[in-house]
Amino acid sequence: MKIEELTAKILDNNPNMDSYQLAIAVAKRTDELLNGAVSKLNVSKKIKTADLALMEIAEGLITIKGFVDIKK
């Protein structure tokens, strides 16, 4: 799946999240993966760490906590 499709899937499934919050979540998971965390996906080929983090979030394998929905 393309990055744009993964991003759209995540944002569609999480209506209270915006693209900035998603970027923060991807960056945090990318940092975890770079510091030795094991991927929750079984990927055979080499992919960029940020793409892997986005794929994990899109598949629902990573829970995003800590974002508060601010009502306008």
ChimeraX attribute file (.defattr): number of C-alpha atoms within 10 A of each C-alpha:
attribute: neighborCount
match mode: 1-to-1
recipient: residues
	/A:1	6
	/A:2	9
	/A:3	11
	/A:4	8
	/A:5	11
	/A:6	18
	/A:7	17
	/A:8	14
	/A:9	14
	/A:10	20
	/A:11	17
	/A:12	12
	/A:13	11
	/A:14	12
	/A:15	8
	/A:16	13
	/A:17	16
	/A:18	12
	/A:19	12
	/A:20	9
	/A:21	14
	/A:22	18
	/A:23	14
	/A:24	12
	/A:25	21
	/A:26	23
	/A:27	16
	/A:28	14
	/A:29	23
	/A:30	19
	/A:31	15
	/A:32	15
	/A:33	16
	/A:34	12
	/A:35	9
	/A:36	8
	/A:37	11
	/A:38	9
	/A:39	15
	/A:40	14
	/A:41	12
	/A:42	6
	/A:43	9
	/A:44	6
	/A:45	6
	/A:46	7
	/A:47	9
	/A:48	9
	/A:49	18
	/A:50	18
	/A:51	15
	/A:52	20
	/A:53	24
	/A:54	23
	/A:55	22
	/A:56	19
	/A:57	22
	/A:58	18
	/A:59	13
	/A:60	12
	/A:61	13
	/A:62	16
	/A:63	9
	/A:64	16
	/A:65	7
	/A:66	7
	/A:67	10
	/A:68	8
	/A:69	8
	/A:70	6
	/A:71	5
	/A:72	3
